[in-house]
Amino acid sequence: MAEIFRRIHALGGCDASEQFDRGWDAAVASCEDVLTELTGISYDDLEDGGGADG
């Protein structure tokens, strides 16, 4: 699960126009929100070395 979160988080920050970039980052954040809702794990939880990977 931690690797899935890391890969989705890495999708953010595309090199596009500012308007597209904001929309893209919002979409990535929405995916992260769904993962957090379903698993109870946030990206910030992974910063300390990964936590449980299930």
Number of C-alpha atoms within 10 A of each C-alpha: 13 17 12 12 17 15 10 15 16 11 13 17 12 13 8 10 8 10 8 12 15 15 12 17 16 13 14 17 16 12 15 20 16 12 18 14 11 9 11 10 19 16 17 8 13 16 10 8 8 14 12 10 10 7
